[in-house]
Amino acid sequence: MPDAEAGPGRTGKSTVLLATAVLLSIGGLVAFVYLFVLDFNLYWLILSPVILALYQLPAAFFYWLHKRARRRSEGPDPGPDRGPPGQTPPSG
């Protein structure tokens, strides 16, 4: 696993960000059900996709932070022309 080799502090931060994203996503769904589905009408039917998306924004932000931290812990991308060590790049 790449996180095991990332060094101290990296694995915990990535895990906490992912757990926070999952909890906020579940919390957003629960808040949506509690506030809008219990008193549902035609207006909520039209607005529900927008409202649900707004409740999921914090979860999406923390998931983006998790992906960014994970990408940093894996190291730089070798790029399309460089493969593993010992392998020659394609000519052409």
C-alpha positions as a Markdown table, in Angstrom:
| # | Residue | x | y | z |
|---|---|---|---|---|
| 1 | Met | 0.0 | 0.0 | 0.0 |
| 2 | Pro | 1.4 | 3.4 | -0.8 |
| 3 | Asp | 0.2 | 5.0 | 2.4 |
| 4 | Ala | 2.4 | 2.6 | 4.5 |
| 5 | Glu | 5.5 | 4.0 | 2.8 |
| 6 | Ala | 4.5 | 7.6 | 2.9 |
| 7 | Gly | 6.1 | 8.5 | 6.2 |
| 8 | Pro | 4.8 | 9.5 | 9.6 |
| 9 | Gly | 1.6 | 11.5 | 9.8 |
| 10 | Arg | 0.5 | 11.0 | 6.1 |
| 11 | Thr | -1.5 | 7.8 | 6.6 |
| 12 | Gly | -3.5 | 9.2 | 9.6 |
| 13 | Lys | -4.3 | 12.5 | 7.8 |
| 14 | Ser | -5.6 | 10.8 | 4.7 |
| 15 | Thr | -7.7 | 8.4 | 6.7 |
| 16 | Val | -9.2 | 11.2 | 8.8 |
| 17 | Leu | -10.0 | 13.2 | 5.7 |
| 18 | Leu | -11.7 | 10.2 | 4.1 |
| 19 | Ala | -13.7 | 9.4 | 7.3 |
| 20 | Thr | -14.7 | 13.0 | 7.6 |
| 21 | Ala | -16.0 | 13.0 | 4.0 |
| 22 | Val | -18.0 | 9.8 | 4.6 |
| 23 | Leu | -19.5 | 11.2 | 7.8 |
| 24 | Leu | -20.4 | 14.5 | 6.2 |
| 25 | Ser | -22.0 | 12.7 | 3.3 |
| 26 | Ile | -24.2 | 10.6 | 5.5 |
| 27 | Gly | -25.0 | 13.7 | 7.6 |
| 28 | Gly | -26.0 | 15.6 | 4.5 |
| 29 | Leu | -28.4 | 12.9 | 3.5 |
| 30 | Val | -29.9 | 12.7 | 7.0 |
| 31 | Ala | -30.3 | 16.4 | 7.1 |
| 32 | Phe | -32.0 | 16.4 | 3.7 |
| 33 | Val | -34.4 | 13.7 | 4.8 |
| 34 | Tyr | -35.2 | 15.4 | 8.1 |
| 35 | Leu | -35.7 | 18.9 | 6.7 |
| 36 | Phe | -37.4 | 18.3 | 3.4 |
| 37 | Val | -38.7 | 14.8 | 2.9 |
| 38 | Leu | -40.9 | 14.8 | 5.9 |
| 39 | Asp | -42.8 | 17.8 | 4.5 |
| 40 | Phe | -42.5 | 17.0 | 0.8 |
| 41 | Asn | -44.5 | 18.8 | -1.9 |
| 42 | Leu | -44.0 | 19.8 | -5.5 |
| 43 | Tyr | -41.7 | 22.6 | -4.8 |
| 44 | Trp | -39.3 | 20.3 | -2.9 |
| 45 | Leu | -39.5 | 17.8 | -5.7 |
| 46 | Ile | -38.2 | 20.5 | -8.1 |
| 47 | Leu | -35.6 | 21.9 | -5.7 |
| 48 | Ser | -34.4 | 18.6 | -4.1 |
| 49 | Pro | -31.5 | 18.0 | -6.5 |
| 50 | Val | -30.1 | 21.4 | -5.8 |
| 51 | Ile | -30.6 | 21.2 | -2.1 |
| 52 | Leu | -29.1 | 17.7 | -1.9 |
| 53 | Ala | -26.1 | 18.9 | -3.9 |
| 54 | Leu | -25.6 | 21.8 | -1.5 |
| 55 | Tyr | -25.7 | 19.4 | 1.5 |
| 56 | Gln | -23.0 | 17.2 | -0.2 |
| 57 | Leu | -20.6 | 20.0 | -0.9 |
| 58 | Pro | -18.7 | 19.7 | 2.5 |
| 59 | Ala | -18.3 | 16.0 | 1.9 |
| 60 | Ala | -17.0 | 16.5 | -1.7 |
| 61 | Phe | -14.5 | 19.1 | -0.3 |
| 62 | Phe | -13.1 | 16.7 | 2.3 |
| 63 | Tyr | -12.9 | 13.9 | -0.3 |
| 64 | Trp | -10.9 | 16.3 | -2.6 |
| 65 | Leu | -8.6 | 17.0 | 0.3 |
| 66 | His | -8.2 | 13.3 | 0.9 |
| 67 | Lys | -7.3 | 12.7 | -2.8 |
| 68 | Arg | -4.8 | 15.6 | -2.8 |
| 69 | Ala | -3.1 | 14.3 | 0.4 |
| 70 | Arg | -3.0 | 10.8 | -1.1 |
| 71 | Arg | -1.5 | 12.0 | -4.4 |
| 72 | Arg | 1.2 | 13.9 | -2.5 |
| 73 | Ser | 2.1 | 10.9 | -0.4 |
| 74 | Glu | 2.6 | 8.7 | -3.5 |
| 75 | Gly | 5.2 | 11.0 | -4.9 |
| 76 | Pro | 5.6 | 12.8 | -8.2 |
| 77 | Asp | 4.0 | 11.4 | -11.4 |
| 78 | Pro | 6.7 | 10.0 | -13.6 |
| 79 | Gly | 4.9 | 11.4 | -16.7 |
| 80 | Pro | 3.9 | 9.7 | -19.9 |
| 81 | Asp | 7.5 | 9.3 | -21.3 |
| 82 | Arg | 9.1 | 7.8 | -18.3 |
| 83 | Gly | 8.3 | 4.3 | -17.0 |
| 84 | Pro | 9.8 | 2.2 | -14.3 |
| 85 | Pro | 13.5 | 2.3 | -13.8 |
| 86 | Gly | 15.4 | 0.2 | -16.3 |
| 87 | Gln | 12.8 | 0.5 | -19.0 |
| 88 | Thr | 13.7 | 2.6 | -22.1 |
| 89 | Pro | 11.1 | 5.1 | -23.3 |
| 90 | Pro | 9.4 | 4.4 | -26.6 |
| 91 | Ser | 11.2 | 5.9 | -29.6 |
| 92 | Gly | 9.2 | 7.9 | -32.1 |
